[in-house]
Amino acid sequence: MAKRGGFPGGGMPGNMNQLMKQAQRMQRQMEESQKNLEDAEYVAKAGGGAVEVKVTGKKEIKSLTLAPDVVDPDDIEMLQDLIIAAINEAFKQVDDASGAMMNKLTGGMGGLGF
């Protein structure tokens, strides 16, 4: 009597093997892209360049540069606002780069939990 189901020889069908290889290749590409993203540096400026911040793809601040004329002891709040604006813009650049990387790797397939 013939067996039902299964695959001859007990192995995976060709399409399944190819799908597994493709998934492994995609995982390697994602890992490599993630490392490249984390190693990259992003620069943002605020106040017409009076405040400049450099961050990594891991959202770690590498440097913060202030123009001497932006340091006004009578207006610390403005300086604080400019620093926050520059940091937030740099983090947005990281998020945008990360989103673009994921979009490229997944071919724009949303809803996959990535």
Phi, psi and omega in degrees: 000139183283143176282148177258146177072185179075181181233145179305133179079356177076000181273178177281148176292160182307317181297323180292318177300315181295321179296319178295318178296319179295319179295320178294319179297318179296321179296317178298317179297320179295317179297317179294317179295321179297318179296317178299319178297315181294327181280340182290157176241144182235136182241133176226150181233154176220159179064039179066027179096002180293332177234129178231134179233141177239127180232161175267171176295346175273004182063041174254132180285123179268321179204155177223122182242131179242132173289139183305325184285350179275346181273096180243109182302338180273355182219059180297326182299321179296317179298316178300317180297319179294320179296313179299317180298317180294317179296314180298322178294319178296317178295325177295322177298319178297313180299318179296317179295320178296316179297319179295320179297314181295321179298318180295315184289325183265001180065026178078011179285103179277168174076014179265003180085012179273000000 
